[in-house]
Amino acid sequence: MKTRLLFYLFFFILPKGNFAQEVIHNDKDATKILKKAVESFDRLDCKESLKFAQIVLKYSLDNDDYLNSAKAYNIIGLNYEQFSDLNKAIDFYKKGIVFAHKCDNTKLLDYLYNNIGNLYNFQLNDPKKGLQYYLKCYEYSKKSKDKIEIAFTELNIADVYINSSDFKKGKKYLDNILPVVNSSEDYEMYITYYSLLANYYANTNEVKKAEFTYKLVIDKFKENKIELLKSNQLDIYEKISKFYKKNKDNVKALSFLEKHDSLQDALYVKERNQEIKFAGTTIEVLEMNSKIQKIESEKKIQEQTINEANKTSLIIIVSLFFLILLTGFLYRSYLIHKQINKKLFETNNQLIIANEKSEEASILKSQFLSNVSHELRTPLYGVIGMAEIIESEYVDIKNDQHFKALKFSSNYLLALINDVLNVYKIEDSKFEFNFDNFNIRKEIFTLRESLNVIAKSNNNILNIEISDNVPKTIKTDITRFSQILINLISNSLKFTKNGTVTIQLDLITEKSKQLLKINIIDTGIGISNEYLDKIFEKFVQVEVNLQEQYKGTGLGLSIVKKLVELFKGEIFVESVVNEGTIFTVKLPYIKADKNLFIKEENTKKAVIKKQLKILIVEDNAINQLVTKRLIEKNKHTCQIANNGFEALAIIENNNFDLILMDINMPIMNGFEASKELRKRGNTTPIIALTASDKQEISIEAKECGINDILVKPFKEEELANMLVKYID
């Protein structure tokens, strides 16, 4: 459609006049000879057109004139298209596109892409490929902002869609073109637009509109003075004839068929004359093609030679630059070498000092935590102990709201202290595991009994499901194992109301390793996805507008994760809001030792039938009262010493079945008093009653002859079990 516009473009942009010279000295000469190539092609004198285009091409390639190179390739492509050597025509058009991109000429790119699109669409009968080039042409038409060029490109695209029966898309482009058609006097645009519109109506069975539109085209034929457009007229006559035949108007169909045949005969005579003319120049055109290829080859060889020379020069320059740079760098390095060594020496000394300070800070931190533990647990022992004494002596107070608040607050504070200390002990790597054989089923059922109170408070059911794969006994640190379960189960019970919490235990194999798999499944409020990655961090709590009873320290799950990691296991969580949560823990399974004693934790209160005489060594008056009441409650007698020195004096004149020894006391502490007792040959069992951390004092306690440790605050049954252990 737009091929005609391309070579007329050159005609109008080049200056008028005739020039005989064929030698190019400058860009002006190139422009003049390019004009001759266009004029020769317009006369279909392909031999002359190619000769002039070849002269311009040689000059433009030698002088890196990208614009004229692109124009020359385009004219050569047009000539080869006339000879029906379509593959070469496409090849020359594409070379023109390369140079048009180099000079960034939008209008020239528009024409070149259009010419290739026309060739594929009309001559190679490949509308799909033609459409690809039309759409590329469309980009550059719009960039040029030339309404005529945009309209012609849209006509070509509409032609492809309508002939491919995609009438909706074709009509869209025709609607875009209408304002330009109405405002333009371009003959080719007019007949192309209305013939496509008539085809659209004919294919969509709008017969009257199609007939009216075809008539507009036929009337316009009277104005045609361009010989090249006779072939378009021929196609339109054929389509009109088929249109009338389809609609059974045989008279009109025959009339337009006769017009078609008459015009075809006239064009055939001219085409034969042109073919004879082309046939006479075929050999000369082949020679011209050889010359064009030679020009391109010479240009490539020249460019390669220049590129090689440039590369060699660049390598030499870069090498010299880096050699100079390296010399300067080495010289500078030599000058600052001593300064660097001096700085390294100073930095090393600073690191040594910093490391010493860090170790000192770590020691101070441990001491601080130990002191905090003792100072907080000591008064708590008094508070919790007195509360239990009051509860046992005054039965009616058990249901009093104020008394319940007192017990809840004291137990909550104790849990908070234990959680904080546990987290920091784990982080300081001061956790030690004590593995032993345990009846795992009994331990889990015992845990359920102790947690049933929490379950009932929220009207929950606590279930246990243990697979038959799980052996009766396993080897683990039952204290840490229980701590993991207690924290997870307590968490689930706390966030579940009127629901179910299930403890599942199974023995699985993954990657040839046996693992103890624990699932804690609840039907509670769930956790939103945004918090799933955060719940194992310290002091993190989910923000869900919960009531007071849901609040906590935010440390339980953090402790669980750290303990699981110390066990070299894994923990996962899945949750759906308002449906529930599943915590999954996988711990390495350790097979129980054969023929060894199975240790079983017993939290039930033991009873000693005989009356014991016990010495309480304690400096805190409230704690003295609490411990004394607990002993006397169980029908035993006791005596009190305010410090270690006083205890030694009392023991000198009295015999005791058991000594309950506080550690931190004035004048003489528990360690000193115990060591002195053992020196004197006293073998009475000594139980340390201390608010300090058990692990921190266990080694020193053993060295001083202390038999066992009971951490304050403790439960009444724990003291009773200790008495059984060392008296019975």
PEGI-V479042 format. One record per residue. N is the residue number from 1. SS is DSSP state (a for helix, b for strand, c for the rest). PSI is psi in degrees with one decimal (none if undefined). OMEGA is omega in radians with two decimals (NA if undefined). Layout:
N,SS,PSI,OMEGA + N,SS,PSI,OMEGA
//
This chain:
1,c,-40.2,-2.99 + 2,c,4.1,-3.12 + 3,a,-41.7,3.14 + 4,a,-42.2,-3.12 + 5,a,-33.2,-3.06 + 6,a,-53.1,-3.08 + 7,a,-21.6,2.99 + 8,a,-26.7,3.06 + 9,a,-48.5,-3.13 + 10,a,-38.6,-3.10 + 11,a,-43.2,-3.07 + 12,a,-27.0,-3.10 + 13,a,-13.0,-3.14 + 14,c,149.9,-3.13 + 15,c,151.1,-3.14 + 16,c,159.3,3.10 + 17,c,159.7,3.13 + 18,c,135.0,-3.12 + 19,c,136.1,-3.09 + 20,c,-22.1,-3.03 + 21,c,148.7,3.13 + 22,c,10.3,3.11 + 23,c,134.0,-3.08 + 24,c,124.9,3.10 + 25,c,-23.6,-3.10 + 26,c,-178.1,-3.09 + 27,a,-32.7,3.13 + 28,a,-42.6,3.10 + 29,a,-40.5,3.14 + 30,a,-40.9,3.14 + 31,a,-40.6,-3.12 + 32,a,-43.6,-3.11 + 33,a,-32.7,3.06 + 34,a,-36.1,3.08 + 35,a,-40.2,3.12 + 36,a,-37.1,3.12 + 37,a,-40.5,3.13 + 38,a,-44.3,-3.12 + 39,a,-39.8,3.12 + 40,a,-42.2,3.12 + 41,a,-36.7,3.13 + 42,a,-31.3,3.09 + 43,c,3.4,-3.05 + 44,c,29.2,3.02 + 45,c,78.4,-2.99 + 46,a,-33.2,-3.13 + 47,a,-50.2,3.14 + 48,a,-42.9,-3.12 + 49,a,-45.0,3.12 + 50,a,-36.6,-3.14 + 51,a,-47.7,3.14 + 52,a,-41.2,-3.14 + 53,a,-37.2,3.14 + 54,a,-38.9,3.12 + 55,a,-45.2,3.14 + 56,a,-40.3,-3.12 + 57,a,-44.2,-3.13 + 58,a,-45.0,-3.14 + 59,a,-47.9,-3.05 + 60,a,-36.5,3.10 + 61,a,-39.2,3.14 + 62,a,-28.9,-3.04 + 63,c,14.3,3.13 + 64,c,38.7,3.09 + 65,c,90.6,-3.01 + 66,a,-38.1,-3.08 + 67,a,-50.8,-3.13 + 68,a,-29.3,3.05 + 69,a,-44.2,-3.14 + 70,a,-42.1,-3.14 + 71,a,-42.3,-3.14 + 72,a,-45.4,3.12 + 73,a,-36.5,3.13 + 74,a,-43.4,3.13 + 75,a,-39.6,3.11 + 76,a,-42.4,3.11 + 77,a,-42.2,3.12 + 78,a,-41.2,3.14 + 79,a,-44.3,-3.14 + 80,a,-29.9,3.07 + 81,a,-36.2,3.09 + 82,a,-32.5,3.10 + 83,c,0.9,-3.11 + 84,c,22.3,3.00 + 85,c,77.0,-2.89 + 86,a,-36.4,-3.13 + 87,a,-42.4,3.10 + 88,a,-37.1,3.11 + 89,a,-47.1,3.12 + 90,a,-41.1,-3.12 + 91,a,-43.8,-3.13 + 92,a,-37.3,3.07 + 93,a,-44.0,-3.11 + 94,a,-35.9,3.05 + 95,a,-38.5,3.08 + 96,a,-38.8,3.12 + 97,a,-40.6,3.14 + 98,a,-47.3,-3.10 + 99,a,-31.5,3.08 + 100,a,-36.1,3.05 + 101,a,-38.2,-3.12 + 102,a,-36.7,3.12 + 103,c,2.1,3.07 + 104,c,49.4,3.14 + 105,c,103.6,-3.04 + 106,a,-45.4,-3.07 + 107,a,-40.4,3.14 + 108,a,-38.8,3.06 + 109,a,-38.2,3.09 + 110,a,-49.1,-3.10 + 111,a,-42.2,-3.09 + 112,a,-46.4,3.10 + 113,a,-37.7,3.11 + 114,a,-42.9,-3.13 + 115,a,-41.2,3.11 + 116,a,-39.8,3.10 + 117,a,-44.4,3.10 + 118,a,-43.1,-3.09 + 119,a,-45.9,3.13 + 120,a,-41.5,-3.02 + 121,a,-45.9,-2.99 + 122,a,-29.9,-3.04 + 123,a,-37.4,3.13 + 124,c,-1.7,3.11 + 125,c,44.0,3.11 + 126,c,74.6,-3.06 + 127,a,-31.1,-3.14 + 128,a,-44.8,3.11 + 129,a,-38.7,3.10 + 130,a,-40.4,-3.14 + 131,a,-38.5,3.11 + 132,a,-43.4,-3.14 + 133,a,-34.5,3.08 + 134,a,-41.9,-3.13 + 135,a,-35.8,3.07 + 136,a,-42.5,3.08 + 137,a,-37.2,-3.12 + 138,a,-37.7,3.11 + 139,a,-46.1,-3.07 + 140,a,-29.2,3.05 + 141,a,-44.9,-3.14 + 142,a,-34.5,3.09 + 143,a,-36.2,-3.13 + 144,a,-20.6,3.13 + 145,c,25.2,3.09 + 146,c,113.4,-3.04 + 147,a,-37.0,-3.13 + 148,a,-46.2,-3.12 + 149,a,-41.9,3.12 + 150,a,-41.6,-3.10 + 151,a,-43.2,3.13 + 152,a,-39.4,3.11 + 153,a,-42.0,3.11 + 154,a,-33.4,3.06 + 155,a,-44.5,3.12 + 156,a,-43.6,-3.14 + 157,a,-42.0,3.12 + 158,a,-39.0,3.13 + 159,a,-44.2,3.14 + 160,a,-47.4,-3.08 + 161,a,-43.0,-3.10 + 162,a,-43.3,3.12 + 163,a,-17.3,3.08 + 164,c,9.1,3.11 + 165,c,18.4,3.02 + 166,c,73.6,-2.95 + 167,a,-32.7,-3.11 + 168,a,-47.6,3.13 + 169,a,-40.1,3.13 + 170,a,-43.7,-3.14 + 171,a,-34.1,3.13 + 172,a,-45.2,-3.13 + 173,a,-36.2,3.09 + 174,a,-39.3,3.11 + 175,a,-35.1,3.12 + 176,a,-34.0,-3.00 + 177,a,-28.2,-2.97 + 178,a,-46.3,-3.13 + 179,a,-36.0,-3.13 + 180,a,-40.1,3.12 + 181,a,-43.4,-3.11 + 182,a,-29.5,-3.09 + 183,a,-6.6,-3.09 + 184,c,151.8,3.09 + 185,c,15.1,-3.10 + 186,c,119.4,-3.07 + 187,a,-47.6,-3.08 + 188,a,-41.5,3.13 + 189,a,-40.3,-3.09 + 190,a,-54.8,-3.07 + 191,a,-33.7,3.13 + 192,a,-45.0,-3.12 + 193,a,-53.0,-3.02 + 194,a,-28.0,3.06 + 195,a,-38.6,3.08 + 196,a,-39.6,3.13 + 197,a,-40.3,3.11 + 198,a,-40.0,3.08 + 199,a,-41.7,3.11 + 200,a,-49.5,-3.12 + 201,a,-39.1,-3.13 + 202,a,-39.9,-3.10 + 203,a,-21.0,3.11 + 204,c,13.0,3.04 + 205,c,31.1,3.02 + 206,c,79.0,-2.90 + 207,a,-47.4,-3.08 + 208,a,-43.3,3.11 + 209,a,-40.4,-3.13 + 210,a,-45.5,-3.11 + 211,a,-41.7,3.12 + 212,a,-42.7,-3.09 + 213,a,-39.7,3.07 + 214,a,-37.0,-3.14 + 215,a,-37.6,3.09 + 216,a,-40.3,-3.13 + 217,a,-44.3,-3.11 + 218,a,-41.2,3.11 + 219,a,-34.8,-3.10 + 220,a,-24.5,-3.13 + 221,a,-27.5,-3.10 + 222,c,-23.2,-3.11 + 223,c,-3.9,-3.02 + 224,c,120.4,3.07 + 225,c,6.5,-3.09 + 226,c,117.6,-3.05 + 227,a,-34.6,-3.08 + 228,a,-23.7,-3.08 + 229,a,1.5,3.10 + 230,a,-33.2,3.14 + 231,a,-35.5,3.06 + 232,a,-42.0,-3.13 + 233,a,-38.3,3.12 + 234,a,-46.2,3.14 + 235,a,-40.1,-3.08 + 236,a,-40.6,3.08 + 237,a,-41.7,-3.12 + 238,a,-42.5,-3.12 + 239,a,-37.3,3.14 + 240,a,-40.3,3.12 + 241,a,-44.1,3.13 + 242,a,-35.7,3.13 + 243,a,-48.7,-3.12 + 244,a,-35.3,3.11 + 245,a,-41.5,3.11 + 246,a,-35.6,-3.11 + 247,c,14.9,2.98 + 248,c,30.6,3.01 + 249,c,80.8,-2.98 + 250,a,-28.5,-3.13 + 251,a,-51.0,3.14 + 252,a,-35.8,3.12 + 253,a,-44.1,-3.14 + 254,a,-37.6,-3.13 + 255,a,-47.2,-3.12 + 256,a,-26.4,3.06 + 257,a,-39.1,3.10 + 258,a,-41.7,3.08 + 259,a,-40.8,3.13 + 260,a,-47.1,-3.08 + 261,a,-39.3,-3.14 + 262,a,-45.8,3.14 + 263,a,-37.0,-3.14 + 264,a,-39.6,3.12 + 265,a,-42.5,-3.14 + 266,a,-43.3,-3.14 + 267,a,-32.7,-3.11 + 268,a,-42.4,3.13 + 269,a,-44.1,-3.14 + 270,a,-40.4,3.13 + 271,a,-39.6,3.12 + 272,a,-42.0,3.10 + 273,a,-41.4,-3.13 + 274,a,-38.1,3.12 + 275,a,-40.8,3.11 + 276,a,-40.7,3.13 + 277,a,-43.0,3.13 + 278,a,-39.2,-3.11 + 279,a,-34.4,-3.14 + 280,c,-17.7,-3.10 + 281,c,6.9,-3.07 + 282,a,-48.1,-3.11 + 283,a,-42.5,-3.14 + 284,a,-36.6,3.12 + 285,a,-39.2,3.09 + 286,a,-41.1,3.09 + 287,a,-39.5,3.13 + 288,a,-40.6,3.09 + 289,a,-40.2,3.11 + 290,a,-40.9,3.13 + 291,a,-41.0,3.14 + 292,a,-43.7,3.12 + 293,a,-37.8,3.13 + 294,a,-41.8,3.11 + 295,a,-45.4,-3.14 + 296,a,-40.6,3.14 + 297,a,-44.6,3.13 + 298,a,-39.9,3.14 + 299,a,-42.6,3.13 + 300,a,-44.2,3.12 + 301,a,-42.3,3.13 + 302,a,-44.6,3.13 + 303,a,-41.3,3.12 + 304,a,-43.0,3.13 + 305,a,-45.6,3.14 + 306,a,-41.6,3.14 + 307,a,-42.3,3.12 + 308,a,-44.1,3.12 + 309,a,-41.6,3.13 + 310,a,-40.1,3.12 + 311,a,-44.1,-3.14 + 312,a,-45.9,3.13 + 313,a,-42.0,-3.13 + 314,a,-41.1,3.12 + 315,a,-43.4,3.14 + 316,a,-45.4,-3.11 + 317,a,-45.3,3.14 + 318,a,-40.9,3.13 + 319,a,-44.7,3.11 + 320,a,-40.9,-3.14 + 321,a,-46.8,-3.14 + 322,a,-32.4,3.09 + 323,a,-44.7,3.10 + 324,a,-43.3,-3.14 + 325,a,-41.4,3.14 + 326,a,-42.1,3.11 + 327,a,-45.4,3.12 + 328,a,-38.9,3.14 + 329,a,-45.2,3.13 + 330,a,-40.8,3.14 + 331,a,-44.0,3.13 + 332,a,-40.0,3.11 + 333,a,-39.8,3.12 + 334,a,-41.6,-3.10 + 335,a,-37.2,-3.06 + 336,a,1.1,-3.09 + 337,a,-45.9,-3.12 + 338,a,-37.4,3.14 + 339,a,-40.2,3.13 + 340,a,-44.5,3.12 + 341,a,-39.6,3.14 + 342,a,-42.9,3.12 + 343,a,-40.0,3.11 + 344,a,-40.9,3.13 + 345,a,-44.8,3.14 + 346,a,-41.5,3.13 + 347,a,-40.6,3.12 + 348,a,-43.2,3.10 + 349,a,-39.6,3.12 + 350,a,-38.5,3.11 + 351,a,-39.5,3.11 + 352,a,-45.2,3.14 + 353,a,-43.0,-3.13 + 354,a,-39.7,3.12 + 355,a,-41.5,3.11 + 356,a,-41.1,3.12 + 357,a,-38.6,3.12 + 358,a,-44.1,3.11 + 359,a,-40.0,3.12 + 360,a,-41.2,3.12 + 361,a,-37.9,3.12 + 362,a,-42.2,3.11 + 363,a,-44.2,3.13 + 364,a,-37.7,3.12 + 365,a,-44.9,3.13 + 366,a,-43.2,3.11 + 367,a,-40.9,3.14 + 368,a,-46.7,3.14 + 369,a,-39.4,3.12 + 370,a,-44.3,3.13 + 371,a,-42.5,3.12 + 372,a,-44.1,3.13 + 373,a,-48.7,-3.08 + 374,a,-45.6,-3.04 + 375,a,-28.2,3.13 + 376,a,-40.7,-3.08 + 377,a,-30.4,-3.11 + 378,a,-53.8,3.10 + 379,a,-29.5,3.12 + 380,a,-36.8,3.09 + 381,a,-42.4,3.12 + 382,a,-42.8,-3.10 + 383,a,-51.7,-3.09 + 384,a,-42.3,-3.14 + 385,a,-44.8,3.14 + 386,a,-36.4,3.11 + 387,a,-42.1,3.13 + 388,a,-38.1,3.11 + 389,a,-46.8,3.14 + 390,a,-41.8,-3.12 + 391,a,-39.4,-3.12 + 392,a,-30.6,-3.10 + 393,a,-28.0,-3.12 + 394,c,90.6,-3.03 + 395,a,-35.7,-3.07 + 396,a,-24.2,-3.07 + 397,a,-11.4,-3.05 + 398,a,-33.7,-3.09 + 399,a,5.7,-3.14 + 400,c,133.5,-3.09 + 401,a,-39.6,-3.14 + 402,a,-39.1,3.13 + 403,a,-39.9,3.09 + 404,a,-40.7,3.12 + 405,a,-39.6,3.11 + 406,a,-48.4,-3.12 + 407,a,-43.4,-3.13 + 408,a,-45.7,-3.10 + 409,a,-41.4,-3.12 + 410,a,-42.7,3.12 + 411,a,-36.4,3.11 + 412,a,-43.2,3.13 + 413,a,-39.2,3.11 + 414,a,-43.6,3.13 + 415,a,-40.0,3.12 + 416,a,-46.5,-3.14 + 417,a,-45.2,-3.13 + 418,a,-40.3,-3.14 + 419,a,-47.6,-3.12 + 420,a,-46.2,-3.12 + 421,a,-38.3,3.11 + 422,a,-42.7,3.14 + 423,a,-47.3,-3.08 + 424,a,-28.3,3.04 + 425,a,-40.9,3.12 + 426,a,-44.1,-3.12 + 427,a,-31.3,3.12 + 428,c,5.0,3.13 + 429,c,35.3,3.13 + 430,c,9.5,3.12 + 431,c,131.9,3.08 + 432,c,136.8,3.13 + 433,c,139.9,3.04 + 434,c,97.4,-3.08 + 435,c,135.5,3.12 + 436,b,170.2,-3.14 + 437,b,134.8,-3.11 + 438,b,149.2,2.99 + 439,b,100.3,-2.97 + 440,a,-36.6,-3.13 + 441,a,-43.8,-3.12 + 442,a,-39.7,-3.13 + 443,a,-41.6,-3.11 + 444,a,-38.3,3.10 + 445,a,-34.1,3.07 + 446,a,-41.7,3.10 + 447,a,-40.5,-3.14 + 448,a,-40.9,3.14 + 449,a,-41.9,-3.09 + 450,a,-26.6,-3.11 + 451,a,-4.0,-3.13 + 452,a,-27.6,3.13 + 453,a,-45.8,3.12 + 454,a,-40.8,-3.12 + 455,a,-45.9,-3.10 + 456,a,-31.1,-3.11 + 457,a,-26.9,3.10 + 458,c,12.9,3.12 + 459,c,43.8,-3.13 + 460,c,156.6,3.03 + 461,b,129.4,-3.12 + 462,b,110.2,-3.09 + 463,b,154.1,3.06 + 464,b,129.3,3.09 + 465,b,105.2,-3.12 + 466,b,123.2,-3.11 + 467,c,150.5,3.07 + 468,c,-16.9,3.12 + 469,c,-24.1,-3.07 + 470,c,123.8,3.13 + 471,c,163.1,3.13 + 472,c,-40.9,-3.11 + 473,b,143.4,3.03 + 474,b,167.5,3.12 + 475,b,121.5,-3.12 + 476,b,174.2,2.95 + 477,c,99.4,-2.99 + 478,a,-29.5,3.14 + 479,a,-48.4,-3.13 + 480,a,-37.3,3.09 + 481,a,-45.7,3.13 + 482,a,-35.7,-3.14 + 483,a,-39.8,3.09 + 484,a,-49.8,-3.10 + 485,a,-45.0,-3.09 + 486,a,-46.0,-3.13 + 487,a,-43.9,-3.11 + 488,a,-44.6,-3.12 + 489,a,-43.3,3.12 + 490,a,-41.7,3.12 + 491,a,-45.5,-3.14 + 492,a,-41.7,3.13 + 493,a,-36.5,-3.10 + 494,a,-37.4,-3.07 + 495,c,18.3,3.09 + 496,c,135.6,3.09 + 497,c,134.4,3.13 + 498,c,39.9,-3.08 + 499,c,-153.8,-3.06 + 500,b,137.9,2.99 + 501,b,125.0,-3.07 + 502,b,131.8,3.06 + 503,b,115.9,3.12 + 504,b,136.4,-3.14 + 505,b,131.1,-3.12 + 506,b,156.7,3.07 + 507,b,117.6,-3.08 + 508,b,169.1,3.09 + 509,b,124.7,3.09 + 510,b,124.7,3.14 + 511,c,47.1,3.10 + 512,c,17.7,3.09 + 513,b,138.1,3.09 + 514,b,132.5,-3.09 + 515,b,144.0,3.02 + 516,b,113.7,-3.08 + 517,b,125.6,-3.12 + 518,b,126.2,3.04 + 519,b,128.8,3.00 + 520,b,109.1,-3.01 + 521,b,125.9,3.10 + 522,b,164.4,3.11 + 523,c,37.1,-3.03 + 524,c,-152.4,-2.99 + 525,c,-16.4,3.10 + 526,c,174.9,-3.11 + 527,c,132.0,3.11 + 528,c,155.4,-3.05 + 529,a,-33.1,-3.07 + 530,a,-18.7,-3.12 + 531,a,-8.5,-3.03 + 532,a,-34.5,-3.13 + 533,c,-5.4,-3.03 + 534,c,-16.0,-2.97 + 535,c,-19.5,-3.14 + 536,c,3.3,3.10 + 537,c,157.0,-3.12 + 538,c,138.3,3.01 + 539,c,18.6,3.12 + 540,c,130.6,3.05 + 541,c,143.5,-3.11 + 542,c,133.2,-3.12 + 543,c,99.1,-3.12 + 544,c,26.8,3.13 + 545,c,52.2,-3.06 + 546,c,165.7,3.09 + 547,c,172.0,-3.07 + 548,a,-36.0,-3.05 + 549,a,-14.1,-3.14 + 550,a,-11.2,-3.05 + 551,c,152.5,3.13 + 552,c,-168.6,-3.08 + 553,c,-21.7,-3.05 + 554,c,19.8,-3.10 + 555,c,-19.0,-3.02 + 556,a,-51.7,-3.11 + 557,a,-30.2,3.07 + 558,a,-41.6,3.11 + 559,a,-42.9,3.13 + 560,a,-48.9,-3.10 + 561,a,-42.7,-3.13 + 562,a,-38.8,3.11 + 563,a,-41.9,3.11 + 564,a,-41.5,3.12 + 565,a,-37.9,3.10 + 566,a,-30.6,3.05 + 567,c,-5.5,-3.05 + 568,c,39.6,3.11 + 569,c,-166.8,-3.12 + 570,b,152.1,3.07 + 571,b,137.8,-3.14 + 572,b,159.0,3.09 + 573,b,136.9,3.01 + 574,b,141.0,-3.09 + 575,b,147.8,3.02 + 576,b,127.2,-3.09 + 577,c,132.9,3.13 + 578,c,9.7,3.09 + 579,c,-35.0,3.10 + 580,b,178.5,-3.06 + 581,b,146.0,3.05 + 582,b,117.8,2.99 + 583,b,129.1,3.13 + 584,b,125.1,3.11 + 585,b,132.3,3.07 + 586,b,117.2,-3.11 + 587,b,144.8,3.07 + 588,b,131.7,3.13 + 589,c,128.6,3.08 + 590,c,122.4,-3.10 + 591,b,138.2,-3.13 + 592,c,147.6,3.10 + 593,c,142.4,3.13 + 594,c,146.0,3.02 + 595,c,28.6,3.11 + 596,c,158.4,-3.14 + 597,c,132.8,3.10 + 598,c,114.0,-3.12 + 599,b,131.8,-3.13 + 600,c,122.8,3.12 + 601,c,130.9,-3.13 + 602,c,111.9,-3.11 + 603,c,-1.3,3.12 + 604,c,147.4,-3.09 + 605,c,125.9,3.09 + 606,c,158.2,-3.08 + 607,c,132.1,3.03 + 608,c,124.9,-3.03 + 609,c,-34.8,-3.10 + 610,c,157.5,-3.14 + 611,c,131.7,-3.11 + 612,c,152.9,3.03 + 613,b,117.6,-2.99 + 614,b,139.3,3.07 + 615,b,125.7,3.08 + 616,b,116.4,3.11 + 617,b,104.7,-3.00 + 618,c,134.6,-3.11 + 619,c,-16.4,-3.11 + 620,c,122.2,-3.02 + 621,a,-39.8,-3.12 + 622,a,-43.4,3.13 + 623,a,-33.3,3.05 + 624,a,-44.9,-3.09 + 625,a,-43.1,-3.12 + 626,a,-50.5,-3.10 + 627,a,-40.7,3.13 + 628,a,-44.0,-3.13 + 629,a,-39.1,3.13 + 630,a,-39.2,-3.14 + 631,a,-46.9,-3.10 + 632,a,-29.2,3.09 + 633,a,-30.5,-3.13 + 634,c,20.5,3.01 + 635,c,23.0,3.07 + 636,c,163.8,3.11 + 637,b,155.3,-3.12 + 638,b,161.9,3.07 + 639,b,150.2,-3.03 + 640,b,136.1,3.00 + 641,b,138.3,-3.04 + 642,c,-14.4,3.09 + 643,c,177.8,-3.08 + 644,a,-37.8,-3.12 + 645,a,-42.8,3.12 + 646,a,-35.1,3.12 + 647,a,-40.1,3.14 + 648,a,-39.8,-3.13 + 649,a,-40.1,-3.13 + 650,a,-44.0,-3.10 + 651,a,-27.4,3.14 + 652,a,-32.3,-3.05 + 653,a,1.8,-3.09 + 654,c,153.1,3.04 + 655,c,137.8,-3.13 + 656,c,150.3,3.07 + 657,c,-27.2,-3.07 + 658,b,146.8,3.09 + 659,b,123.1,3.04 + 660,b,107.9,-2.92 + 661,b,117.6,2.97 + 662,c,155.6,-3.09 + 663,c,-54.3,-3.09 + 664,c,103.1,-3.14 + 665,c,154.2,3.10 + 666,c,167.4,3.11 + 667,c,-63.6,3.07 + 668,c,121.4,-3.10 + 669,c,178.7,-3.05 + 670,a,-36.7,3.12 + 671,a,-48.1,-3.11 + 672,a,-43.7,-3.12 + 673,a,-42.1,-3.14 + 674,a,-43.1,-3.13 + 675,a,-41.1,-3.13 + 676,a,-39.2,3.12 + 677,a,-43.8,-3.14 + 678,a,-32.9,3.08 + 679,a,-35.8,-3.12 + 680,c,-1.2,3.09 + 681,c,8.5,3.13 + 682,c,129.1,-3.10 + 683,c,11.2,3.13 + 684,c,133.0,3.11 + 685,b,132.0,3.13 + 686,b,122.1,3.08 + 687,b,121.4,3.12 + 688,b,119.1,2.98 + 689,b,105.7,-2.99 + 690,b,151.6,3.04 + 691,c,0.6,3.11 + 692,c,165.6,3.12 + 693,c,134.4,-3.05 + 694,a,-43.7,-3.10 + 695,a,-34.1,-3.09 + 696,a,-28.2,-3.06 + 697,a,-3.9,-3.00 + 698,a,-42.0,-3.11 + 699,a,-48.3,-3.13 + 700,a,-36.4,3.12 + 701,a,-42.5,3.14 + 702,a,-41.7,-3.14 + 703,a,-29.6,-3.13 + 704,c,-1.8,3.09 + 705,c,12.6,3.10 + 706,c,132.4,-3.04 + 707,c,-38.0,-3.09 + 708,b,171.9,-3.07 + 709,b,135.8,3.05 + 710,b,118.4,-3.03 + 711,b,128.6,3.08 + 712,c,143.1,-0.08 + 713,c,145.9,-3.11 + 714,c,165.3,-3.14 + 715,c,158.7,-3.11 + 716,a,-40.5,-3.10 + 717,a,-28.0,3.11 + 718,a,-41.0,3.09 + 719,a,-41.7,-3.14 + 720,a,-42.4,3.12 + 721,a,-35.1,3.11 + 722,a,-38.6,3.11 + 723,a,-43.7,3.13 + 724,a,-42.9,-3.08 + 725,a,-39.4,-3.03 + 726,a,-7.2,3.10 + 727,a,-52.9,3.13 + 728,c,none,NA
//
